[in-house]
Amino acid sequence: MNLCFAAEITLGKLAKWLRILGFDTLYESDFPNSNLFDLSDPERILLTRTQSIRKKISSPNLIFIKSDHPFEQLKEVIVALDVKRTDTRPFSRCLRCNTPIEAVDKDSVRNDVPDYIWETHNAFQVCIKCRKIFWPGSHTRRSMNLINELFEL
Ligand SMILES: [Zn+2]
């Protein structure tokens, strides 16, 4: 299943979570000058929690989010689309700009990460668009625990 999403401005944390899971997710605040829902291709699943948008857009690809809590919102999406653990690719996408990230040579990031990070880590990934560098850390482990919890539902 190759899902992609567009999340409205009130759903920033949900958008980030979908990117953590590896899903291509546009986030409204990244497009201040255009209407997100006009930008989106027809296959993109629209995520909103605004009643007026729900009424205006009669797309079968619209999911109306009910919860205020980001993790509960993520559960709503997972349940609505019957997403399986195997549909996800955690930590494969840039959380900042939504671009796939790639593994890079440790030596190539020597001057781009703090010394103590470089000395204590061996696996680095870089965003091919914004050049942000990622490495596994305590945040990754916490997120992995939440992802496991998510798919046990
Ligand atoms: Zn990026």
Backbone and ligand atoms as CSV (ligand in chain L), in Angstrom:
chain,resi,resn,atom,element,x,y,z
A,1,MET,N,N,0.855,-1.194,0.000
A,1,MET,CA,C,0.000,0.000,0.000
A,1,MET,C,C,0.890,1.243,0.000
A,2,ASN,N,N,0.703,2.080,-1.010
A,2,ASN,CA,C,1.539,3.271,-1.117
A,2,ASN,C,C,0.696,4.510,-0.836
A,3,LEU,N,N,0.544,4.834,0.441
A,3,LEU,CA,C,-0.354,5.922,0.821
A,3,LEU,C,C,0.368,7.255,0.834
A,4,CYS,N,N,-0.354,8.319,0.437
A,4,CYS,CA,C,0.187,9.656,0.650
A,4,CYS,C,C,-0.935,10.556,1.174
A,5,PHE,N,N,-0.523,11.602,1.894
A,5,PHE,CA,C,-1.472,12.397,2.662
A,5,PHE,C,C,-1.260,13.890,2.456
A,6,ALA,N,N,-2.308,14.649,2.791
A,6,ALA,CA,C,-2.198,16.101,2.924
A,6,ALA,C,C,-2.914,16.476,4.215
A,7,ALA,N,N,-2.183,17.118,5.130
A,7,ALA,CA,C,-2.751,17.421,6.441
A,7,ALA,C,C,-2.958,18.918,6.602
A,8,GLU,N,N,-4.118,19.289,7.111
A,8,GLU,CA,C,-4.387,20.716,7.292
A,8,GLU,C,C,-3.583,21.286,8.459
A,9,ILE,N,N,-3.630,22.607,8.580
A,9,ILE,CA,C,-2.708,23.330,9.466
A,9,ILE,C,C,-2.839,22.917,10.937
A,10,THR,N,N,-4.015,22.473,11.353
A,10,THR,CA,C,-4.217,22.096,12.756
A,10,THR,C,C,-3.648,20.716,13.084
A,11,LEU,N,N,-3.123,20.024,12.071
A,11,LEU,CA,C,-2.705,18.638,12.272
A,11,LEU,C,C,-1.198,18.447,12.104
A,12,GLY,N,N,-0.425,19.419,12.590
A,12,GLY,CA,C,1.030,19.381,12.414
A,12,GLY,C,C,1.699,18.169,13.035
A,13,LYS,N,N,1.280,17.821,14.238
A,13,LYS,CA,C,1.916,16.677,14.903
A,13,LYS,C,C,1.532,15.366,14.219
A,14,LEU,N,N,0.310,15.295,13.762
A,14,LEU,CA,C,-0.109,14.102,13.011
A,14,LEU,C,C,0.707,13.986,11.722
A,15,ALA,N,N,0.899,15.115,11.028
A,15,ALA,CA,C,1.698,15.107,9.793
A,15,ALA,C,C,3.109,14.607,10.081
A,16,LYS,N,N,3.667,15.060,11.198
A,16,LYS,CA,C,5.019,14.627,11.551
A,16,LYS,C,C,5.055,13.122,11.816
A,17,TRP,N,N,4.055,12.638,12.505
A,17,TRP,CA,C,3.992,11.198,12.772
A,17,TRP,C,C,3.888,10.386,11.482
A,18,LEU,N,N,3.090,10.864,10.544
A,18,LEU,CA,C,2.953,10.138,9.273
A,18,LEU,C,C,4.293,10.118,8.531
A,19,ARG,N,N,5.041,11.231,8.637
A,19,ARG,CA,C,6.382,11.250,8.033
A,19,ARG,C,C,7.323,10.300,8.763
A,20,ILE,N,N,7.216,10.226,10.089
A,20,ILE,CA,C,8.044,9.271,10.844
A,20,ILE,C,C,7.778,7.852,10.346
A,21,LEU,N,N,6.521,7.561,10.042
A,21,LEU,CA,C,6.173,6.223,9.538
A,21,LEU,C,C,6.612,6.027,8.088
A,22,GLY,N,N,7.056,7.103,7.447
A,22,GLY,CA,C,7.574,6.990,6.082
A,22,GLY,C,C,6.597,7.403,4.993
A,23,PHE,N,N,5.434,7.931,5.377
A,23,PHE,CA,C,4.438,8.295,4.367
A,23,PHE,C,C,4.657,9.721,3.851
A,24,ASP,N,N,4.564,9.859,2.547
A,24,ASP,CA,C,4.620,11.158,1.882
A,24,ASP,C,C,3.446,12.002,2.389
A,25,THR,N,N,3.743,13.066,3.128
A,25,THR,CA,C,2.695,13.860,3.780
A,25,THR,C,C,2.934,15.355,3.592
A,26,LEU,N,N,2.082,16.006,2.823
A,26,LEU,CA,C,2.147,17.457,2.711
A,26,LEU,C,C,1.485,18.066,3.938
A,27,TYR,N,N,2.087,19.175,4.414
A,27,TYR,CA,C,1.521,19.840,5.586
A,27,TYR,C,C,1.227,21.289,5.207
A,28,GLU,N,N,0.021,21.690,5.542
A,28,GLU,CA,C,-0.501,22.967,5.047
A,28,GLU,C,C,0.425,24.153,5.341
A,29,SER,N,N,1.046,24.197,6.509
A,29,SER,CA,C,1.844,25.378,6.838
A,29,SER,C,C,3.105,25.480,5.975
A,30,ASP,N,N,3.455,24.405,5.244
A,30,ASP,CA,C,4.579,24.476,4.308
A,30,ASP,C,C,4.192,25.171,3.001
A,31,PHE,N,N,2.914,25.472,2.829
A,31,PHE,CA,C,2.425,26.099,1.596
A,31,PHE,C,C,1.582,27.327,1.926
A,32,PRO,N,N,2.232,28.364,2.487
A,32,PRO,CA,C,1.459,29.500,3.002
A,32,PRO,C,C,0.675,30.255,1.927
A,33,ASN,N,N,1.095,30.128,0.676
A,33,ASN,CA,C,0.452,30.945,-0.359
A,33,ASN,C,C,-0.503,30.189,-1.259
A,34,SER,N,N,-0.775,28.966,-0.926
A,34,SER,CA,C,-1.715,28.246,-1.787
A,34,SER,C,C,-2.632,27.376,-0.948
A,35,ASN,N,N,-3.693,26.979,-1.568
A,35,ASN,CA,C,-4.649,26.124,-0.876
A,35,ASN,C,C,-4.195,24.674,-0.969
A,36,LEU,N,N,-3.873,24.117,0.165
A,36,LEU,CA,C,-3.352,22.753,0.213
A,36,LEU,C,C,-4.246,21.771,-0.540
A,37,PHE,N,N,-5.529,21.951,-0.365
A,37,PHE,CA,C,-6.443,20.964,-0.930
A,37,PHE,C,C,-6.601,21.125,-2.442
A,38,ASP,N,N,-6.177,22.287,-2.961
A,38,ASP,CA,C,-6.121,22.431,-4.425
A,38,ASP,C,C,-4.845,21.821,-4.983
A,39,LEU,N,N,-3.778,21.940,-4.216
A,39,LEU,CA,C,-2.471,21.415,-4.651
A,39,LEU,C,C,-2.482,19.907,-4.802
A,40,SER,N,N,-3.302,19.277,-3.998
A,40,SER,CA,C,-3.187,17.834,-3.857
A,40,SER,C,C,-3.673,17.081,-5.068
A,41,ASP,N,N,-2.944,16.032,-5.404
A,41,ASP,CA,C,-3.394,15.148,-6.457
A,41,ASP,C,C,-4.547,14.295,-5.929
A,42,PRO,N,N,-5.329,13.731,-6.827
A,42,PRO,CA,C,-6.558,13.049,-6.391
A,42,PRO,C,C,-6.322,11.841,-5.484
A,43,GLU,N,N,-5.171,11.215,-5.603
A,43,GLU,CA,C,-4.940,10.013,-4.778
A,43,GLU,C,C,-4.546,10.373,-3.358
A,44,ARG,N,N,-4.171,11.611,-3.161
A,44,ARG,CA,C,-3.681,12.011,-1.837
A,44,ARG,C,C,-4.848,12.049,-0.840
A,45,ILE,N,N,-4.643,11.468,0.314
A,45,ILE,CA,C,-5.708,11.409,1.310
A,45,ILE,C,C,-5.681,12.681,2.154
A,46,LEU,N,N,-6.795,13.380,2.169
A,46,LEU,CA,C,-6.884,14.657,2.873
A,46,LEU,C,C,-7.276,14.417,4.328
A,47,LEU,N,N,-6.544,15.075,5.221
A,47,LEU,CA,C,-6.821,14.932,6.644
A,47,LEU,C,C,-7.271,16.279,7.193
A,48,THR,N,N,-8.457,16.302,7.772
A,48,THR,CA,C,-8.975,17.556,8.317
A,48,THR,C,C,-9.712,17.280,9.614
A,49,ARG,N,N,-9.774,18.304,10.443
A,49,ARG,CA,C,-10.671,18.209,11.603
A,49,ARG,C,C,-11.593,19.412,11.608
A,50,THR,N,N,-11.759,20.043,10.453
A,50,THR,CA,C,-12.595,21.227,10.328
A,50,THR,C,C,-13.911,20.841,9.655
A,51,GLN,N,N,-15.006,21.062,10.382
A,51,GLN,CA,C,-16.327,20.656,9.864
A,51,GLN,C,C,-16.654,21.282,8.515
A,52,SER,N,N,-16.295,22.584,8.346
A,52,SER,CA,C,-16.667,23.264,7.095
A,52,SER,C,C,-15.944,22.645,5.904
A,53,ILE,N,N,-14.718,22.183,6.117
A,53,ILE,CA,C,-13.991,21.530,5.020
A,53,ILE,C,C,-14.603,20.163,4.752
A,54,ARG,N,N,-14.966,19.494,5.809
A,54,ARG,CA,C,-15.613,18.194,5.651
A,54,ARG,C,C,-16.874,18.319,4.789
A,55,LYS,N,N,-17.627,19.402,5.025
A,55,LYS,CA,C,-18.872,19.581,4.271
A,55,LYS,C,C,-18.592,19.998,2.832
A,56,LYS,N,N,-17.535,20.785,2.654
A,56,LYS,CA,C,-17.249,21.366,1.333
A,56,LYS,C,C,-16.654,20.337,0.373
A,57,ILE,N,N,-15.810,19.473,0.901
A,57,ILE,CA,C,-15.100,18.531,0.036
A,57,ILE,C,C,-15.753,17.163,0.139
A,58,SER,N,N,-16.297,16.707,-0.953
A,58,SER,CA,C,-16.977,15.413,-0.904
A,58,SER,C,C,-16.100,14.329,-1.521
A,59,SER,N,N,-14.828,14.358,-1.148
A,59,SER,CA,C,-13.918,13.354,-1.681
A,59,SER,C,C,-13.979,12.095,-0.834
A,60,PRO,N,N,-13.982,10.934,-1.477
A,60,PRO,CA,C,-13.898,9.698,-0.692
A,60,PRO,C,C,-12.539,9.581,-0.004
A,61,ASN,N,N,-11.586,10.412,-0.439
A,61,ASN,CA,C,-10.244,10.371,0.145
A,61,ASN,C,C,-10.071,11.323,1.315
A,62,LEU,N,N,-11.152,11.818,1.863
A,62,LEU,CA,C,-11.043,12.710,3.004
A,62,LEU,C,C,-11.311,11.944,4.300
A,63,ILE,N,N,-10.412,12.106,5.247
A,63,ILE,CA,C,-10.644,11.514,6.563
A,63,ILE,C,C,-10.863,12.645,7.563
A,64,PHE,N,N,-11.986,12.590,8.248
A,64,PHE,CA,C,-12.283,13.587,9.266
A,64,PHE,C,C,-11.754,13.085,10.603
A,65,ILE,N,N,-10.801,13.846,11.156
A,65,ILE,CA,C,-10.134,13.451,12.394
A,65,ILE,C,C,-10.920,13.992,13.585
A,66,LYS,N,N,-11.169,13.135,14.557
A,66,LYS,CA,C,-12.007,13.551,15.694
A,66,LYS,C,C,-11.186,13.924,16.933
A,67,SER,N,N,-10.104,13.215,17.168
A,67,SER,CA,C,-9.368,13.414,18.426
A,67,SER,C,C,-8.530,14.689,18.409
A,68,ASP,N,N,-8.259,15.204,19.612
A,68,ASP,CA,C,-7.334,16.335,19.765
A,68,ASP,C,C,-5.906,15.863,20.010
A,69,HIS,N,N,-5.744,14.601,20.275
A,69,HIS,CA,C,-4.455,14.068,20.695
A,69,HIS,C,C,-3.731,13.428,19.501
A,70,PRO,N,N,-2.495,13.878,19.203
A,70,PRO,CA,C,-1.821,13.423,17.979
A,70,PRO,C,C,-1.732,11.910,17.835
A,71,PHE,N,N,-1.434,11.216,18.917
A,71,PHE,CA,C,-1.285,9.767,18.799
A,71,PHE,C,C,-2.631,9.092,18.540
A,72,GLU,N,N,-3.690,9.626,19.153
A,72,GLU,CA,C,-5.040,9.114,18.876
A,72,GLU,C,C,-5.440,9.431,17.433
A,73,GLN,N,N,-5.031,10.603,16.954
A,73,GLN,CA,C,-5.309,10.967,15.560
A,73,GLN,C,C,-4.644,9.973,14.604
A,74,LEU,N,N,-3.420,9.619,14.948
A,74,LEU,CA,C,-2.698,8.656,14.117
A,74,LEU,C,C,-3.423,7.304,14.114
A,75,LYS,N,N,-3.917,6.908,15.261
A,75,LYS,CA,C,-4.696,5.665,15.331
A,75,LYS,C,C,-5.921,5.733,14.430
A,76,GLU,N,N,-6.571,6.894,14.417
A,76,GLU,CA,C,-7.758,7.035,13.570
A,76,GLU,C,C,-7.415,6.784,12.103
A,77,VAL,N,N,-6.278,7.324,11.666
A,77,VAL,CA,C,-5.862,7.141,10.273
A,77,VAL,C,C,-5.538,5.679,9.993
A,78,ILE,N,N,-4.795,5.067,10.916
A,78,ILE,CA,C,-4.379,3.669,10.755
A,78,ILE,C,C,-5.603,2.749,10.659
A,79,VAL,N,N,-6.583,3.019,11.516
A,79,VAL,CA,C,-7.790,2.180,11.523
A,79,VAL,C,C,-8.623,2.430,10.270
A,80,ALA,N,N,-8.793,3.709,9.906
A,80,ALA,CA,C,-9.642,4.051,8.755
A,80,ALA,C,C,-9.127,3.404,7.472
A,81,LEU,N,N,-7.816,3.314,7.334
A,81,LEU,CA,C,-7.232,2.806,6.086
A,81,LEU,C,C,-6.711,1.377,6.220
A,82,ASP,N,N,-6.886,0.814,7.403
A,82,ASP,CA,C,-6.395,-0.539,7.663
A,82,ASP,C,C,-4.899,-0.676,7.312
A,83,VAL,N,N,-4.130,0.298,7.783
A,83,VAL,CA,C,-2.685,0.288,7.532
A,83,VAL,C,C,-2.030,-0.784,8.394
A,84,LYS,N,N,-1.141,-1.553,7.768
A,84,LYS,CA,C,-0.409,-2.592,8.503
A,84,LYS,C,C,1.016,-2.120,8.782
A,85,ARG,N,N,1.619,-2.740,9.776
A,85,ARG,CA,C,3.009,-2.425,10.116
A,85,ARG,C,C,3.905,-2.527,8.878
A,86,THR,N,N,3.627,-3.516,8.038
A,86,THR,CA,C,4.459,-3.745,6.848
A,86,THR,C,C,4.250,-2.694,5.762
A,87,ASP,N,N,3.215,-1.856,5.910
A,87,ASP,CA,C,3.014,-0.757,4.956
A,87,ASP,C,C,3.913,0.440,5.287
A,88,THR,N,N,4.491,0.421,6.482
A,88,THR,CA,C,5.250,1.585,6.931
A,88,THR,C,C,6.751,1.385,6.704
A,89,ARG,N,N,7.452,2.506,6.590
A,89,ARG,CA,C,8.923,2.465,6.525
A,89,ARG,C,C,9.451,3.523,7.482
A,90,PRO,N,N,9.443,3.211,8.773
A,90,PRO,CA,C,9.809,4.231,9.767
A,90,PRO,C,C,11.203,4.812,9.526
A,91,PHE,N,N,11.306,6.116,9.731
A,91,PHE,CA,C,12.581,6.843,9.624
A,91,PHE,C,C,13.214,6.749,8.244
A,92,SER,N,N,12.398,6.859,7.218
A,92,SER,CA,C,12.927,6.853,5.851
A,92,SER,C,C,12.684,8.183,5.149
A,93,ARG,N,N,12.133,9.158,5.875
A,93,ARG,CA,C,11.719,10.406,5.238
A,93,ARG,C,C,12.115,11.588,6.124
A,94,CYS,N,N,12.463,12.707,5.490
A,94,CYS,CA,C,12.841,13.903,6.243
A,94,CYS,C,C,11.620,14.477,6.945
A,95,LEU,N,N,11.740,14.677,8.261
A,95,LEU,CA,C,10.600,15.189,9.024
A,95,LEU,C,C,10.365,16.667,8.737
A,96,ARG,N,N,11.395,17.337,8.249
A,96,ARG,CA,C,11.262,18.761,8.004
A,96,ARG,C,C,10.645,19.050,6.642
A,97,CYS,N,N,11.080,18.318,5.595
A,97,CYS,CA,C,10.608,18.706,4.253
A,97,CYS,C,C,9.954,17.571,3.485
A,98,ASN,N,N,9.785,16.391,4.101
A,98,ASN,CA,C,8.996,15.322,3.490
A,98,ASN,C,C,9.719,14.573,2.370
A,99,THR,N,N,11.019,14.774,2.228
A,99,THR,CA,C,11.791,14.120,1.158
A,99,THR,C,C,12.399,12.826,1.695
A,100,PRO,N,N,12.493,11.777,0.862
A,100,PRO,CA,C,13.169,10.566,1.334
A,100,PRO,C,C,14.614,10.864,1.750
A,101,ILE,N,N,15.082,10.193,2.791
A,101,ILE,CA,C,16.462,10.394,3.233
A,101,ILE,C,C,17.295,9.180,2.856
A,102,GLU,N,N,18.616,9.401,2.754
A,102,GLU,CA,C,19.523,8.342,2.296
A,102,GLU,C,C,20.650,8.143,3.288
A,103,ALA,N,N,21.104,6.905,3.389
A,103,ALA,CA,C,22.272,6.625,4.225
A,103,ALA,C,C,23.510,7.271,3.604
A,104,VAL,N,N,24.361,7.833,4.453
A,104,VAL,CA,C,25.611,8.429,3.957
A,104,VAL,C,C,26.796,7.906,4.767
A,105,ASP,N,N,27.936,8.040,4.167
A,105,ASP,CA,C,29.196,7.719,4.805
A,105,ASP,C,C,29.407,8.535,6.070
A,106,LYS,N,N,29.849,7.889,7.107
A,106,LYS,CA,C,30.124,8.611,8.347
A,106,LYS,C,C,31.111,9.769,8.111
A,107,ASP,N,N,32.127,9.509,7.305
A,107,ASP,CA,C,33.153,10.545,7.083
A,107,ASP,C,C,32.598,11.797,6.407
A,108,SER,N,N,31.550,11.613,5.624
A,108,SER,CA,C,31.038,12.761,4.867
A,108,SER,C,C,30.274,13.764,5.744
A,109,VAL,N,N,29.953,13.375,6.982
A,109,VAL,CA,C,29.225,14.307,7.849
A,109,VAL,C,C,30.084,14.786,9.033
A,110,ARG,N,N,31.373,14.509,8.938
A,110,ARG,CA,C,32.303,14.825,10.036
A,110,ARG,C,C,32.149,16.263,10.541
A,111,ASN,N,N,32.015,17.198,9.631
A,111,ASN,CA,C,31.968,18.610,10.019
A,111,ASN,C,C,30.547,19.160,10.156
A,112,ASP,N,N,29.596,18.287,9.991
A,112,ASP,CA,C,28.203,18.761,9.977
A,112,ASP,C,C,27.402,18.356,11.204
A,113,VAL,N,N,27.973,17.511,12.053
A,113,VAL,CA,C,27.264,17.118,13.279
A,113,VAL,C,C,28.172,17.404,14.478
A,114,PRO,N,N,27.581,17.555,15.674
A,114,PRO,CA,C,28.405,17.807,16.862
A,114,PRO,C,C,29.413,16.674,17.075
A,115,ASP,N,N,30.587,17.018,17.604
A,115,ASP,CA,C,31.654,16.029,17.799
A,115,ASP,C,C,31.190,14.791,18.554
A,116,TYR,N,N,30.478,14.999,19.665
A,116,TYR,CA,C,30.116,13.836,20.486
A,116,TYR,C,C,29.133,12.929,19.755
A,117,ILE,N,N,28.332,13.496,18.876
A,117,ILE,CA,C,27.424,12.678,18.062
A,117,ILE,C,C,28.230,11.852,17.059
A,118,TRP,N,N,29.170,12.521,16.408
A,118,TRP,CA,C,29.982,11.821,15.400
A,118,TRP,C,C,30.771,10.688,16.036
A,119,GLU,N,N,31.269,10.932,17.242
A,119,GLU,CA,C,32.103,9.926,17.904
A,119,GLU,C,C,31.296,8.742,18.424
A,120,THR,N,N,30.020,8.940,18.688
A,120,THR,CA,C,29.246,7.865,19.318
A,120,THR,C,C,28.239,7.207,18.380
A,121,HIS,N,N,28.189,7.633,17.133
A,121,HIS,CA,C,27.239,7.052,16.177
A,121,HIS,C,C,27.956,6.589,14.914
A,122,ASN,N,N,27.383,5.544,14.296
A,122,ASN,CA,C,27.975,5.060,13.048
A,122,ASN,C,C,27.045,5.160,11.857
A,123,ALA,N,N,25.755,5.286,12.120
A,123,ALA,CA,C,24.793,5.330,11.015
A,123,ALA,C,C,24.221,6.733,10.885
A,124,PHE,N,N,24.414,7.331,9.722
A,124,PHE,CA,C,23.866,8.664,9.466
A,124,PHE,C,C,23.064,8.642,8.166
A,125,GLN,N,N,22.024,9.474,8.150
A,125,GLN,CA,C,21.238,9.631,6.925
A,125,GLN,C,C,21.104,11.114,6.652
A,126,VAL,N,N,20.990,11.449,5.373
A,126,VAL,CA,C,20.869,12.858,5.025
A,126,VAL,C,C,19.684,13.049,4.078
A,127,CYS,N,N,18.999,14.187,4.238
A,127,CYS,CA,C,17.907,14.532,3.329
A,127,CYS,C,C,18.513,15.064,2.040
A,128,ILE,N,N,18.100,14.512,0.917
A,128,ILE,CA,C,18.719,14.905,-0.350
A,128,ILE,C,C,18.279,16.304,-0.771
A,129,LYS,N,N,17.231,16.825,-0.154
A,129,LYS,CA,C,16.763,18.156,-0.527
A,129,LYS,C,C,17.272,19.248,0.422
A,130,CYS,N,N,16.948,19.130,1.721
A,130,CYS,CA,C,17.318,20.220,2.643
A,130,CYS,C,C,18.633,19.955,3.367
A,131,ARG,N,N,19.245,18.781,3.158
A,131,ARG,CA,C,20.548,18.407,3.715
A,131,ARG,C,C,20.536,18.193,5.221
A,132,LYS,N,N,19.365,18.153,5.826
A,132,LYS,CA,C,19.319,17.858,7.261
A,132,LYS,C,C,19.852,16.438,7.502
A,133,ILE,N,N,20.638,16.299,8.576
A,133,ILE,CA,C,21.265,15.010,8.881
A,133,ILE,C,C,20.523,14.347,10.048
A,134,PHE,N,N,20.296,13.058,9.897
A,134,PHE,CA,C,19.580,12.289,10.929
A,134,PHE,C,C,20.467,11.164,11.436
A,135,TRP,N,N,20.340,10.854,12.720
A,135,TRP,CA,C,21.011,9.697,13.283
A,135,TRP,C,C,20.087,9.125,14.349
A,136,PRO,N,N,20.177,7.804,14.598
A,136,PRO,CA,C,19.305,7.202,15.604
A,136,PRO,C,C,19.673,7.692,16.989
A,137,GLY,N,N,18.685,7.960,17.803
A,137,GLY,CA,C,18.953,8.420,19.167
A,137,GLY,C,C,17.825,7.996,20.078
A,138,SER,N,N,17.795,8.575,21.258
A,138,SER,CA,C,16.766,8.190,22.220
A,138,SER,C,C,15.375,8.502,21.671
A,139,HIS,N,N,15.291,9.584,20.879
A,139,HIS,CA,C,14.025,9.948,20.261
A,139,HIS,C,C,13.533,8.836,19.325
A,140,THR,N,N,14.479,8.239,18.579
A,140,THR,CA,C,14.132,7.152,17.665
A,140,THR,C,C,13.568,5.956,18.425
A,141,ARG,N,N,14.232,5.633,19.538
A,141,ARG,CA,C,13.761,4.483,20.329
A,141,ARG,C,C,12.369,4.726,20.888
A,142,ARG,N,N,12.156,5.942,21.405
A,142,ARG,CA,C,10.818,6.264,21.937
A,142,ARG,C,C,9.764,6.160,20.841
A,143,SER,N,N,10.105,6.691,19.662
A,143,SER,CA,C,9.148,6.637,18.554
A,143,SER,C,C,8.880,5.198,18.146
A,144,MET,N,N,9.922,4.361,18.122
A,144,MET,CA,C,9.756,2.957,17.753
A,144,MET,C,C,8.814,2.267,18.731
A,145,ASN,N,N,8.975,2.566,20.024
A,145,ASN,CA,C,8.081,1.977,21.030
A,145,ASN,C,C,6.636,2.376,20.769
A,146,LEU,N,N,6.428,3.643,20.435
A,146,LEU,CA,C,5.074,4.102,20.151
A,146,LEU,C,C,4.527,3.445,18.887
A,147,ILE,N,N,5.387,3.245,17.883
A,147,ILE,CA,C,4.939,2.602,16.640
A,147,ILE,C,C,4.524,1.157,16.932
A,148,ASN,N,N,5.308,0.466,17.742
A,148,ASN,CA,C,4.936,-0.904,18.106
A,148,ASN,C,C,3.599,-0.938,18.843
A,149,GLU,N,N,3.431,0.018,19.738
A,149,GLU,CA,C,2.171,0.135,20.474
A,149,GLU,C,C,1.013,0.399,19.517
A,150,LEU,N,N,1.277,1.235,18.545
A,150,LEU,CA,C,0.257,1.613,17.565
A,150,LEU,C,C,-0.280,0.403,16.809
A,151,PHE,N,N,0.623,-0.481,16.408
A,151,PHE,CA,C,0.176,-1.588,15.575
A,151,PHE,C,C,-0.300,-2.776,16.397
A,152,GLU,N,N,-0.179,-2.674,17.711
A,152,GLU,CA,C,-0.867,-3.644,18.542
A,152,GLU,C,C,-2.276,-3.163,18.820
A,153,LEU,N,N,-2.488,-1.877,18.643
A,153,LEU,CA,C,-3.782,-1.200,18.829
A,153,LEU,C,C,-4.548,-1.783,20.018
L,1,ZN,ZN,ZN,14.623,17.645,4.204
